[in-house]
């Protein structure tokens, strides 16, 4: 940050009110059209989500969070830095547009010379050369 009064301070950079996954999906579909056509917009009641959690420990951990809305304030950043955030919708759509542009969505053709289908421009790891130490998967083989 460049504001002198920000030195040593912490600020929450959030748009304001929480946004649900349902509203995120609706915003993506409305603003990105065909690219977001598969964004799920259906919702399920909490009781229906609790059923599979009875037999699945991983899902069981999420049950206490069902219906919980967490709120935080950006008032300090607004006041001290004269800052105003993007709307939730604008932030979500801008993030999605970046993912599309970088080819990081499943089933999407990659851009920027991506060769391994995961990261733009990254070349898949091959066997270690004799003049280089083995790292990553090659080292564990």
DARA-V644742 format. One record per residue. RES is the residue in three letters. D_LAST is the distance of its C-alpha to the last C-alpha in Angstrom with 1 decimal. Layout:
BEGIN
[[RES | D_LAST] [RES | D_LAST]]
END
This chain:
BEGIN
[[UNK | 44.9] [UNK | 47.9] [UNK | 50.6] [UNK | 51.9] [UNK | 52.5] [UNK | 48.8] [UNK | 47.8] [UNK | 46.2] [UNK | 46.7] [UNK | 44.4] [UNK | 45.2] [UNK | 44.0] [UNK | 43.5] [UNK | 44.0] [UNK | 46.3] [UNK | 48.4] [UNK | 48.6] [UNK | 45.4] [UNK | 44.5] [UNK | 43.2] [UNK | 40.4] [UNK | 43.3] [UNK | 45.1] [UNK | 42.0] [UNK | 41.6] [UNK | 45.3] [UNK | 45.2] [UNK | 42.2] [UNK | 43.9] [UNK | 47.2] [UNK | 46.0] [UNK | 43.1] [UNK | 44.6] [UNK | 42.4] [UNK | 39.2] [UNK | 39.6] [UNK | 41.1] [UNK | 38.4] [UNK | 38.6] [UNK | 39.7] [UNK | 43.2] [UNK | 43.9] [UNK | 44.2] [UNK | 44.1] [UNK | 46.2] [UNK | 44.5] [UNK | 45.6] [UNK | 43.7] [UNK | 40.5] [UNK | 41.1] [UNK | 41.1] [UNK | 37.4] [UNK | 36.7] [UNK | 38.4] [UNK | 35.5] [UNK | 32.6] [UNK | 31.8] [UNK | 30.1] [UNK | 33.2] [UNK | 35.5] [UNK | 34.4] [UNK | 35.8] [UNK | 39.2] [UNK | 40.9] [UNK | 40.3] [UNK | 42.0] [UNK | 45.1] [UNK | 44.5] [UNK | 45.4] [UNK | 44.4] [UNK | 46.7] [UNK | 46.6] [UNK | 49.0] [UNK | 48.8] [UNK | 52.4] [UNK | 51.6] [UNK | 49.8] [UNK | 52.6] [UNK | 55.3] [UNK | 54.1] [UNK | 52.3] [UNK | 54.4] [UNK | 51.2] [UNK | 51.0] [UNK | 47.8] [UNK | 47.1] [UNK | 47.8] [UNK | 45.1] [UNK | 45.4] [UNK | 45.2] [UNK | 42.1] [UNK | 40.3] [UNK | 41.4] [UNK | 40.4] [UNK | 36.9] [UNK | 36.6] [UNK | 38.1] [UNK | 35.4] [UNK | 32.6] [UNK | 34.4] [UNK | 34.9] [UNK | 31.3] [UNK | 30.2] [UNK | 28.2] [UNK | 29.8] [UNK | 28.1] [UNK | 29.7] [UNK | 31.0] [UNK | 30.7] [UNK | 28.9] [UNK | 30.9] [UNK | 30.3] [UNK | 28.0] [UNK | 25.1] [UNK | 22.6] [UNK | 19.8] [UNK | 22.3] [UNK | 21.4] [UNK | 22.8] [UNK | 25.6] [UNK | 24.9] [UNK | 21.2] [UNK | 19.3] [UNK | 16.0] [UNK | 12.9] [UNK | 12.1] [UNK | 10.1] [UNK | 10.9] [UNK | 14.2] [UNK | 15.2] [UNK | 17.7] [UNK | 15.5] [UNK | 13.1] [UNK | 9.6] [UNK | 10.0] [UNK | 9.3] [UNK | 6.5] [UNK | 5.5] [UNK | 5.6] [UNK | 3.8] [UNK | 0.0]]
END
